[in-house]
Amino acid sequence: TGVSTSIGRATVFVPRGQRLQLTGAAGGTPNPSFQWLKDGEEVGTGTTLTVNDFTEDSVGIYTFVASNSNGQDESSIVAQLAESPALDRNPVDRFGFPSDGDVTY
């Protein structure tokens, strides 16, 4: 039979510095081989992919690919940083004030 894949949600939000673990599921006959892509480039094999210390460089589209002699199927998930622009850590710099000076409101 052909191959069928699944990885769950379409988007996941990961806090900076945390670990992202993605697990794909697939079935087919003969047993499929597995590959993980990030933005189209191979980043791993097997059913589980772990990204340690999630940062801006980790943001992207992760695709789980399963293939066998009868075909191929894939499922993708978008991984984004779980940070809100409203939580700007240094709003003074954003408005052009010196970061080393005192500002009184």
N, C-alpha and C positions, 0 to 999 in steps of 0.2 A: 504494500500500500504506500501511498504518498506520505508526506511528512506534515505534521501540524504542530505549531508552536504557541506558547503563551507565556507572558511575563507579568500580567496583571495590569496595574494602573498605567495611564498615558503620561503622567507627569509626577515627579517626586521632588520635594524640596528638602535640601540637605543643609544643616547648619555648618558654617565654616569650621574646618578642622575635624569634623566628625567622619566616621567611616560609612561608606555607602556599600551595601552588599546587595547585588542583584542576582536573582535565581530564575532561570528559565526552565520551562517544562516542555518536553516534546515527545512524540511517539511516532512510530513508523516501523515498517518491516522492509528490508533489514534495519537493524538498529542504526539510528542516525549518528553522525558526528556533529560536534557543536563548536561554534565560533562566536566570539563577541567582537563587535565593532564599535568604535567611538567616532562619530562623524565620518564614517566610511572607512576608517583605518582599523586593522586588526589590533586588538588589545588583550585578547585572551582566548582560551579554549575551555571546554567543559561546560557544565550547567550553571556554575556560579562564578560571578565576577566580583572582586572586592577592590574598592578604591579607598585607600587609606588617606587621611588628611585632605578632605575635600576642599578645594579652592576654586578660584576663577578658572584655572586651567582644566579643572575637572568638569566644568559645565559643558553640556552637549547632548547629542542624541546617541543613546546606547542601543545597539541592535543585537538581538540574539538570533543567530542563524543556525538552523538544523538542516542537514542534508544527508541524503542517501542515494543509492543508485536509481531510485524512482522519482527523485525530485528534491526540491528545497522549499523551505518556508522560513519566514522571519517575522519577528515582533520587535517593536521599538518603544523606548521610553525616553522622555526628556528629563534630564537631571539639571536642576537649577539651585543656586544658592538661596537659602532661606533667610534672606536679610531684607529688611524693609528700608526703602530710601528715607522714610520718616525717622529712622533711628541713626541719622548721620552722627558719627562719633566725634566729628570736629566741625560743627556748623560754622564756626568763625572763619576757618580757612576758605570755606565755600563762598563767603561774601567778600573775600579779599582783605580781611583784617590780619594783622601779623599774628602768627600762631604762638609767638613767644611773648606777646604783650598782654596787658590786662584790658579787658573790655567790660564796661559797666552798662547794665541795662536799666 
